[in-house]
Amino acid sequence: VSASCPAVCECAAQPPACPPGVSAVPDSCGCCKVCAAQLNEDCSHMKPCDHHKGLECNYGNDVTVAWGVCRAKSEGRTCEYNNRIYQNGEIFHAGCKHQCSCIDGAVGCTSLCSNKLPAASPSCPFPRLVRIPGRCCFSVDCNKDTWLLPPKHQVLAHVSCLLFTDPSFTTASAQTSVPCSHSRVQTTEWSQCSRSCGMGISSRITNENLQCKLEKETRICTIRPCRSLTVPAKKGKHCSPTQKAPEPVRLSYGECQSVRLYRPNYCGVCTNGRCCSPRRTRTVPVTFVCPDGERFRKPTMFIQSCKCSRDCGHLNEAALHYLKATHIV
């Protein structure tokens, strides 16, 4: 045990509640989970840097000092977002609703606004989210006249689930914990991947959970690798929609890699002004392992098929260069 580590580990009963986008990681002594230090913050054995974002504790030339400063590892790639360059490991805000991080060339964002409705209560029996002018995030409205029902159907139920209209349904039966049935599940489509090449983030809102509450889900996504944007090889072909990885690979998340090997599909590129994007995808939980042995699971998008279309709302790099060359954009 290092001299800077305690002889006896004393950890809090509950895990630390870290801010959005900040990982809970083991301290360097292997004692307790702590909120990882971020870029340019002080770090030590008991407060390590966020290795998921490619950060390391820089002690300068004096290895005997107890405190250092979190710096990005030299091999980490920078990120370009909204015409600005961010350093690997740097945290920044995208508007008032999102906090983003640069992770080895990929930008990942977390919401600063809660999409969760509070549990119904006598003081707020039918909560709903409303937008108030001048405020960035939605606010909870407890208008008691909302969702007014006949007396025998006034049940404290979550607004994201429709109330039963069966006359035999009573207040007592409503208080039992029953997941949302299939007919009452509300789920949005997955958003476009935040990057047209390399690792990005996709999200959706769903109430498909035991509490039947609207929650935000995220998954990591890779439409195509940045370093292998190839144009169609066949003569007369303008697009090559779906391409399989030439050999099995380990998926990367920061400096962590997937335990298993995968051979994912990627969306190709077009040379006639059209853009190639996923048509059908599926979401699979992938287990990642980090250099320090930590394991975690992340929902990951796997492409099943791609399409080429004129809808270039999220331009890929090859199509963007082509459109600029032909003065279409």
C-alpha positions in Angstrom: 0.0 0.0 0.0 1.3 3.4 -0.9 2.3 5.8 1.9 -0.4 8.2 0.7 -3.1 5.5 1.1 -4.9 4.9 4.4 -4.1 1.8 6.4 -7.8 1.0 6.7 -10.4 1.8 4.1 -13.4 3.7 5.3 -16.1 4.3 2.6 -19.5 5.8 2.8 -22.5 3.4 2.9 -24.0 4.9 -0.3 -22.1 5.3 -3.6 -21.2 9.0 -4.5 -23.8 11.1 -6.3 -21.7 12.5 -9.2 -22.8 15.4 -11.4 -24.0 14.6 -15.0 -21.2 13.3 -17.2 -18.8 12.6 -14.3 -17.9 8.9 -13.7 -17.7 7.2 -10.3 -14.4 5.4 -10.3 -12.3 3.5 -7.7 -9.6 5.5 -6.0 -6.0 4.6 -6.7 -5.7 2.8 -3.4 -8.5 0.5 -4.3 -10.6 1.6 -1.3 -13.8 3.5 -2.4 -15.6 4.8 -5.4 -15.2 8.5 -5.8 -16.3 11.1 -8.4 -13.5 11.3 -10.9 -11.6 14.5 -11.3 -12.1 16.3 -14.6 -9.8 18.1 -17.0 -7.7 20.8 -15.3 -9.0 19.8 -11.8 -6.8 18.7 -8.9 -6.1 15.0 -8.6 -4.4 12.6 -6.2 -4.3 8.9 -5.2 -7.7 9.4 -3.5 -9.2 11.5 -6.3 -8.1 10.0 -9.6 -8.8 11.5 -13.0 -11.6 10.2 -15.3 -9.9 7.5 -17.3 -13.0 6.9 -19.4 -12.3 10.3 -20.9 -8.6 9.6 -21.5 -7.4 11.7 -18.5 -4.4 11.1 -16.3 -3.0 12.8 -13.2 0.0 14.9 -14.2 2.4 15.5 -11.2 4.9 17.4 -13.3 8.6 16.6 -12.8 8.2 16.0 -9.0 6.8 12.5 -8.4 6.9 13.1 -4.6 4.1 15.6 -4.6 0.7 14.5 -3.3 -1.5 16.5 -5.7 -1.4 16.9 -9.5 -3.6 18.3 -12.3 -5.8 16.2 -14.7 -4.4 16.4 -18.2 -5.4 14.6 -21.4 -3.2 11.8 -22.5 -1.1 12.8 -25.5 -2.6 10.0 -27.7 -6.1 11.3 -27.2 -7.7 12.9 -30.3 -9.4 16.4 -30.2 -13.0 16.9 -31.1 -14.7 19.4 -33.4 -18.2 20.4 -32.4 -20.1 23.4 -33.7 -17.0 24.8 -35.5 -14.9 24.7 -32.3 -12.0 22.4 -31.3 -12.1 20.8 -27.9 -9.2 18.9 -26.2 -9.5 15.2 -25.3 -11.2 15.0 -21.9 -12.5 18.6 -22.1 -16.1 19.2 -20.8 -18.2 21.9 -22.4 -21.8 23.0 -22.6 -23.9 22.7 -25.8 -26.6 25.3 -25.1 -28.3 25.4 -21.7 -29.7 21.8 -21.9 -26.6 19.6 -22.4 -23.1 19.1 -21.0 -20.7 17.4 -23.4 -17.4 15.7 -23.2 -14.7 15.1 -25.8 -13.6 11.4 -25.5 -10.7 10.6 -27.9 -12.3 12.3 -30.9 -15.9 11.5 -30.1 -18.4 13.9 -28.5 -20.8 12.5 -25.9 -23.5 14.7 -24.2 -25.7 14.3 -21.2 -28.8 16.2 -20.5 -28.8 18.9 -17.7 -32.6 18.8 -17.7 -34.6 16.1 -16.1 -37.3 14.4 -18.2 -38.7 12.6 -15.2 -42.1 13.4 -13.7 -42.3 13.3 -9.9 -44.5 10.6 -8.3 -48.1 11.6 -8.0 -49.1 12.9 -4.5 -52.1 14.4 -2.8 -50.6 17.9 -3.4 -49.8 17.1 -7.1 -52.0 14.3 -8.2 -51.5 14.7 -12.0 -48.1 16.2 -12.6 -47.0 17.1 -16.2 -44.1 18.8 -17.8 -44.6 22.2 -19.2 -42.4 24.8 -20.9 -42.2 28.2 -19.1 -40.9 31.2 -21.1 -37.4 32.3 -20.0 -36.5 28.9 -18.6 -34.3 26.4 -20.3 -35.7 23.1 -18.9 -39.3 21.9 -18.6 -41.0 22.6 -15.2 -43.6 20.4 -13.4 -47.2 21.7 -13.5 -49.5 20.5 -10.7 -52.7 21.8 -12.3 -55.3 19.8 -10.3 -57.9 20.4 -13.0 -55.9 18.5 -15.5 -56.9 15.0 -16.4 -60.2 15.4 -14.5 -62.1 12.1 -14.4 -65.3 10.9 -12.8 -64.9 10.3 -9.0 -64.7 6.5 -9.2 -61.9 6.8 -11.7 -59.8 9.4 -9.9 -56.7 7.3 -9.4 -53.2 8.4 -8.6 -51.6 7.1 -11.7 -48.6 8.4 -13.6 -49.4 10.7 -16.5 -47.3 8.7 -18.9 -49.7 5.7 -18.6 -53.3 5.9 -19.6 -55.8 5.3 -16.8 -57.9 2.1 -16.8 -61.5 2.6 -17.8 -62.7 -0.8 -16.7 -65.5 -0.2 -14.0 -63.9 -3.0 -11.9 -60.7 -1.1 -11.6 -60.4 0.6 -8.2 -58.0 2.8 -6.3 -56.8 -0.2 -4.3 -55.9 -2.1 -7.5 -54.1 0.9 -8.9 -51.7 1.0 -6.0 -50.2 -2.4 -6.8 -46.9 -2.3 -8.8 -47.8 -3.2 -12.3 -45.5 -2.5 -15.2 -46.9 -0.6 -18.2 -48.7 -3.0 -20.5 -47.6 -3.1 -24.2 -50.6 -1.0 -25.3 -49.5 1.9 -23.0 -45.8 2.0 -23.8 -44.7 5.3 -25.2 -41.3 5.3 -26.9 -39.8 7.8 -29.4 -37.5 6.8 -32.2 -33.8 6.8 -31.6 -32.2 10.1 -32.5 -29.6 10.4 -35.2 -26.1 9.5 -34.1 -24.3 12.6 -32.9 -21.3 11.9 -35.2 -21.3 10.9 -38.9 -18.0 8.9 -38.3 -16.4 7.5 -35.2 -18.2 6.9 -31.9 -21.2 9.1 -31.1 -24.3 9.1 -28.9 -28.0 8.4 -29.8 -30.9 8.9 -27.4 -34.7 8.3 -27.0 -37.5 8.9 -24.5 -39.4 5.9 -23.2 -41.7 4.7 -20.3 -41.0 1.0 -20.9 -39.9 0.4 -17.3 -41.3 -0.9 -14.0 -42.3 2.6 -12.9 -43.9 3.4 -16.2 -42.1 6.8 -16.1 -40.8 8.7 -19.1 -37.0 8.5 -19.0 -34.1 9.2 -21.4 -32.1 6.3 -22.7 -28.8 6.7 -24.5 -26.7 4.3 -26.6 -23.3 4.6 -28.3 -23.3 4.4 -32.0 -20.8 4.3 -34.9 -22.1 4.8 -38.4 -18.7 4.4 -40.0 -15.0 4.6 -39.0 -13.4 8.0 -39.7 -10.3 6.6 -41.2 -11.9 4.2 -43.8 -14.3 6.4 -45.7 -14.3 4.5 -49.1 -16.1 5.4 -52.3 -18.0 2.7 -54.2 -15.5 0.5 -56.1 -17.8 -1.1 -58.7 -18.0 0.7 -62.0 -21.2 2.6 -62.5 -22.1 2.4 -58.8 -22.6 5.7 -57.0 -23.4 4.3 -53.5 -22.4 1.3 -51.4 -25.0 1.4 -48.6 -24.1 -1.4 -46.2 -20.5 -2.6 -45.6 -19.4 -5.2 -43.1 -16.2 -4.7 -41.1 -13.4 -6.7 -43.0 -12.5 -8.6 -39.8 -13.7 -8.9 -36.2 -12.8 -5.9 -34.0 -13.1 -4.9 -30.4 -15.4 -1.9 -29.9 -13.9 1.1 -28.1 -15.3 3.5 -25.5 -12.6 6.0 -24.5 -9.6 3.8 -23.5 -11.9 0.8 -22.6 -12.6 -2.0 -25.1 -15.3 -4.6 -25.5 -14.7 -8.0 -24.0 -16.0 -9.7 -27.1 -15.0 -9.4 -30.7 -17.6 -8.0 -33.1 -17.9 -7.7 -36.9 -20.3 -4.8 -37.2 -22.0 -3.4 -40.3 -21.2 0.2 -41.3 -22.9 2.6 -43.7 -20.9 3.4 -46.8 -20.6 6.6 -48.7 -22.1 8.1 -51.8 -20.5 10.1 -54.6 -23.6 11.5 -56.3 -24.7 14.0 -53.7 -26.8 11.5 -51.7 -26.1 10.6 -48.1 -25.9 7.2 -46.6 -27.5 6.6 -43.1 -28.9 3.6 -41.1 -32.2 2.3 -42.2 -32.7 -0.5 -39.5 -30.7 -0.8 -36.3 -30.9 -2.9 -33.1 -29.6 -2.1 -29.6 -27.4 -4.6 -27.8 -25.8 -4.3 -24.3 -22.0 -4.5 -24.7 -19.6 -5.2 -21.9 -16.4 -3.1 -21.8 -13.3 -3.6 -19.8 -10.8 -0.8 -18.9 -7.0 -1.0 -18.4 -7.6 -1.0 -14.6 -9.9 -4.0 -14.8 -13.2 -2.0 -14.3 -16.1 -3.5 -16.3 -19.3 -1.8 -17.3 -22.1 -2.3 -19.9 -23.3 0.2 -22.4 -26.3 -0.1 -24.8 -24.7 -0.1 -28.3 -26.3 0.4 -31.7 -25.7 -2.3 -34.4 -26.6 -1.4 -38.0 -28.7 -4.0 -39.8 -29.1 -2.1 -43.1 -28.4 1.4 -44.6 -30.0 3.6 -47.2 -28.8 6.3 -49.6 -31.1 9.3 -49.9 -31.2 13.0 -50.5 -32.0 13.6 -46.8 -28.7 15.0 -45.7 -29.7 16.6 -42.4 -26.7 14.8 -40.9 -24.1 14.9 -43.6 -21.4 12.3 -43.8 -17.9 13.6 -44.5 -17.5 12.1 -48.0 -20.9 13.5 -49.1 -20.1 16.9 -47.6 -16.9 17.2 -49.6 -18.7 16.1 -52.8 -21.5 18.6 -52.3 -19.1 21.4 -51.7 -17.1 20.5 -54.8 -20.2 20.5 -56.9 -21.5 23.8 -55.3 -24.7 22.1 -54.1 -24.2 23.4 -50.6 
